[in-house]
Amino acid sequence: MSARWSTMTRTGRRLLAGTLATSSCLGLGLGLGLGLGLAVALAPAASVAAPPAGMPDPSQMSGIPRPDPQIPPGTITVRCLDGSFANPAIGVAVSLDVQLPDGSVETIEATSAAQGRATFSGLDAHYGRSVSARATIAGQALTSQRFVLTAQSGVALLLVASGGGAGQAGQAGQAGQAAQAGQPGGASSHGGQGAMPMPGKPFPLAGRPRGTLIVGALDLGRDDPDDPEAVPAGMGPIAGIEVRLRATVPGQVDPIELTATTDAEGRALFENLDTTLPEGAAIVVEALLETDDAGESDDAGESGETDSPPQPTRSQSFTLGDTAYAIVLTRGGGGGDGGGQAGAGQADAAAGQGGHGSAPPPVQRQPLPGPRVDSSLERGQVRVFLLDAQDRPVADHSVAVVSSQAGGASVVRRAQTDASGQAIVSDVPIDPDSFAQVRVAYDGAPYSSTMFQMPEAGGAVAALRVFGVTSDRDKVRSALQIDVDPRENDFAAVTFLYAVFVDGDEAFWVPGGMRMYGPVGTRSMHVMPEAEGQVFHDGEAPWVDIDRPLLPGEELRLSFAVGLEHDGSLEVDWSAPFPLVENASLVSVPEALSVTHGVAGAPEVNPHAGRDGGAVELYQLGHERFSPRICDGLAQLGQPCSYGLWSGSDMSIVVEDLPVRSRLWPTAAWVMLGVAVFGIGLGLLLRPGVSPREALLARREALLSELVTLDERLERDGDGPELRTARKRLLDALDSIYRQLEALGGK
C-alpha cells in the first residue's frame, strides 16, 4: 500500500496545483509545499549523517505559534534564544503586533527576562484578532508567523537567531549589516514559516549536505478573465532560466555572485556554499520569471505603471545554517502579487517597514487541541470553546455534550456560549463504560468533537471550530486514482483513492448529507482508513454516507475499495460527486493488464509500485466535464435530495486481460453430475412396475415363511412368552394382508 500511496502523491499534488487557481493564499502555500517543495526535495541526494538523537534544533520551531494548555488563555509567551536553548537572549525588547478591526496595528512591548522569555498577559480583549511577535536578537530581525488569539488556551513562541551564541559579535554584526542592507539577514533559518514552505522563504531540506541550496521556479499560471473557474494556463515548472545568487559579505564592497540555470523540472542547484562563501554571508537569490507582457500586466495591476520593465523575483535574505535549504520562486497565480512574494519575498520593503507596515499575510488556522482534563472545573463539567472560521468566538450558541453508554442509552446535557465563545456544561455522567462527545449544529450542519472519557477528578475542556456552509459543488475540487488489482475466483479489487479540497472559508454540506455509491456491479465495499473520519459505511451496503461537513482549506480523503466480478474484461462505470481537476486523475493497473477505454494516451510505467513489487502502468483518466444536476437545485433551496442522484463527473473505463480461473474442471464436474442424474432418472423410469396386489402377495409369502420358521422353533425349544408374542404378531400381520386381498378381490 505504501507504494500505491507514493503514486497517489502525484494525484494529490495535481489536485493542489489545480486548486491554486481559485483557492486562498493558504491553498497557495499548501500547494507549493506539497507540489514544488516535494519535487525539489525528491532530487537525487547524497546521504549525510543525521543530527544527534535527542538534540532538538530550536531554529526549526522559530516563529511557529504553539497553543499550550498550561498557559492561561489571553497570555502569550515569547522565548528569545541566540542559536540554542543554552543561550537565552535576556533583556531583548519584544513587540507584539495586534491587528485591530479598523486595520490599524496596536503594538504591545515587553522585555525578555529569565530563560529569555517575555510574557504578554491580559490579552482577553484581543480574542479573535490576528497577532504576530517580533524582536531583534544578536542583530537579527525576527518575526513570527501571524496567528489568531483564541480563548481556548495561551500561546508559546520561540524566536531564535541563527548562528552562534551570545556575545559572538562577528556573526551578530554580519546579520545586522544584512538587515541594514534591506534583508532580514539571519532571520529564522527557514524564514519563520514553519512546516509550510512559502514563496521566497528558505526552508530546511533534509537528506542533503550543508552548503546545498536548491531553487525551484514555478509558474502558477494566469486566470482566464472570461472563465474564472478554469484552471490557469501555463502552470508548471519554469525551465531554462538563470537564477542568480548574491551574497553580501561584511567589510566587502562587492557582493559575491553565482549563477545556475533551471533544469526541465524547474530546479537550479548550488552546492558547497559553506566553503565557497564566507561564514555569515547574507544570501539572496533572484530570477527574472516574468516576460515583458506579464511584467507590464502585473505592474499595471499593482502600481498603475504600464511601461515598467519586468522586475526579478527575489527571496528573503538568509544565512547558511546547519542544513541544506530550498527556496521556491513563483510567478502568476491569478495576477495578485506574483505568487505571494511581493510581501514575503521582496525584502527591501519588508526591512524598511520593520516587517509590520505592509498588509498582514493571510491567517493560517492553527490545529485545535483535542479534549483534555481541566482540573479547574468541577467534577462532571465540560468547558466548550466554540470558534468560527476566522477563530473568532461564537457567542450565544447552543452546544450539547452527549454521553453514550455501553448499553446503548445516551444522556444529553446542553449549555449556551457566552461572549467569549465559552460554555460550561454541567452534570455530564462519569462512567468508565461511557464516552462523551461535544456536538453543535451550526448553519444547518452537524459538527462534533472526538469522543472522550470524563475524568474522575475535575472536568474536561474541548474546542470545536465551526464554519458557515455552502452546497455549491463547484466550490470543491477533487482528484482520483483508480487502482485495479486482479484477485481469485474472477474478482478484482478496485480502489478509488479520492481526494477533495474545499475552497474558501465555508464547509461543504448539503441538507440530509450525501450518499456516494460504488460503481455499477459493486459486490462489497470497504472504507480506506484515511477516509474513516469523513464518511460512514453501514456494513455490507454498496455505498458510503458523507454525514459530516467537508471542512475548507485542507485536503480530505473519501477513499474506498470495492470488489467487482469480471470475465477477463472489467468495465468500471462511476460518477465522481465533485468536479475533477483537469489532468489530475489516474488509472493504475499491473503491467500485465491493459486499459482499452476511458483513458487518454499511452501509459507511464512505474517499475516497482505494484503490490508484489512489480511494475504498474499509469494512465491519464478520461471523464466527462462536471455538470450540476437536479440535486444541486434542491440543495440551493435547502431541500434534501434522493441519495441516488448525486452524480457529477461521469467516467467509464474498460480493463482487459484479467486472469480467469480454468473452465476445464468446473465444466467436467458439471458434465459428470449431469450424467449421474440422468442415469438415476433413467433407472427409475425403466424399473418394472409392481401392482398393489402383487406387493401384498409377496408380503404374505414372506410372513408365512417366518411363521413356519417360528413353529419349528416352538417344537424344538418349547413354548415361551417371547415366541408366543412373536407368533401372535405374525398372525395379526397375515390377517391384515388377507383382509386387504379380499378388498382387492380374489385370493
Secondary structure, DSSP 8 states (H G I E B T S, - for coil): -HHHHHHHHHHHHHHHHHHTTTS-HHHHHHHHHHTHHHHHHTS---------TT---GGGGTT--EEETTS-TT-EEEEEEESSTTSB-TT-EEEEEEE-TTS-EEEEEEE--GGGEEEE---GGGTT-EEEEEEEETTEEEE---EE--SS-EEEEEEEESSS-TT-HHHHHHHHHHHHTTS-TT--TTTT-TTS--TT--EEETTS-TT-EEEEEEE--B-BTTBTTS--BT-EE--S-EEEEEEE-TT-SS-EEEEEE--TTSEEEE--HHHHS-TT-EEEEEE----HHHHHHHHHHHTS-SS-----EE---B---SSEEEEEEEE-SSSSSTTTHHHHT-HHHHHHTTT-SS-------------EEETTS-TT-EEEEEE-TTS-B--S-EEEEEEEETTS-EEEEEEE--TTSEEEE------TTEEEEEEEEETTEEEE---B---SSSEEEEEEE---EE--GGGEEEEEEEEEEE-STTEEEEEEEEEEEE-TT-EE--TT-EEEE--TT--EEEE-GGGTTT-B--TT-SEEEE-S-B-BTSEEE--EEEEEE-SS-EEEEEEESS-B-TT--EEEEETT-EEEESEEEEEEEETT-STTS--EEEEEE--------HHHHHHHTT----GGG---EEEEEEEE------SHHHHHHHHHHHHHHHHHHHHHHHS----HHHHHHHHHHHHHHHHHHHHHHHHHH---HHHHHHHHHHHHHHHHHHHHHHHH---
